[in-house]
Amino acid sequence: MKSTTSTNRRRRLAAVVTAASLMLAVPAGVAPAMADANFPSPNGQTNISSILTYADVEKELKKLEKTSRFNVDVFTLAEAGTSVSTSEQGRDLYVATVGTGPEDVWLQGRIHGNEPYGTDSLLTLLKDLGTNGSSDYDLLREKYTFHIIPMYNPDGAEENIRHTILWDDVTGTPQLGGNGGEQRIDLNRDWTENGFAAKESLAFYEYWTMVDPDFGVDIHHQGLKKEWGTGDDVTLSLGISLAPGGPTLPGLEDGAYDVLTRQMLVHVYDELSKYGSINIDRYQVGDGLEIDIKGGVVSAMMLGLNYQGLNPEGHSNPVVFFETSGNTSDGSLGQKARGKSVRQNELALKELLLGMATGEVQQEDPERWEDIPHQPVTGYQTDYAGVIPAQ
Ligand SMILES: [Zn+2]
């Protein structure tokens, strides 16, 4: 499957590159990515006018709640009853639920405000779960209750930045830090014993303790990336924030998460490799380093973080993440690739959820994680002990 995909991509790429080279006389080394409409643009000129705003999301959620055939419930964390319930700048934080199943699934997007397509793809999924009467969606609704968070970081999304900015409610301006500057918090490093600096973190953490999900997915963007070994443009990377076989994950739940998270992503890799415009690899942080961070939201979920006694039973759940290539603040999103970049997330979500529901995921060989293209592993980039070399 993989070789067919690459061949098709290369063939199409070659045709487009020739045409572009003739017209624009671009240097050969730059041409492929620029000319490939399937891939985000490297030219730093992304027009972000079509990126969904907070108001767009509110409007769409309310529309879906009103028009869906199957019960879509849209609410704010204030309505859910968390003690902290807004963003730093006071925006309501939204969740939508759909499905009547006994297992709870946590789906979050745009925890990094400049990484927009988690929002788009989760709203599409919500729409499908709310309106599609096919047997696939019946199965998903019967088996699961979905908790969909299309925009975890509305302040960052409105500013087109990764972080949220700590805010002074009284003055309505940023809280200034020791150096006199504003303080930006990466919400995906804030679920730690010493963290929860931002309101969004405590709000969603408390909601997580109310839900106790069975598993989850977190949707991100990354910079432009080439496949190791082939140099092909990567459109989607698949990741686990505590590295499989690494210092942490094998020790959780007797190794169950180390197995299931790999099975989840092997399944996504197989199913999406059928599509010629998608080229997948494993998420790595560079130089063959795997990510192994404990303060990431989905890591803390797997670790069963008990902050301020809110998770006394030590609930934990496995989570994987997707990384679409290109982001808005680098200007590398690429307007022409928008449809395909969103679509690959929609497909990945659907295939993963169906695979979990049918049991196909649980039948996958976790060792095939090695088949997903990646650079040979040299070590683990951690947020607790620097770089730990691989054995
Ligand atoms: Zn991200």
Boltz pocket constraint, residues with backbone or C-beta under 6 A from the ligand:
constraints:
  - pocket:
      binder: B
      contacts: [[A, 112], [A, 115], [A, 219], [A, 220], [A, 221]]
      max_distance: 6.0
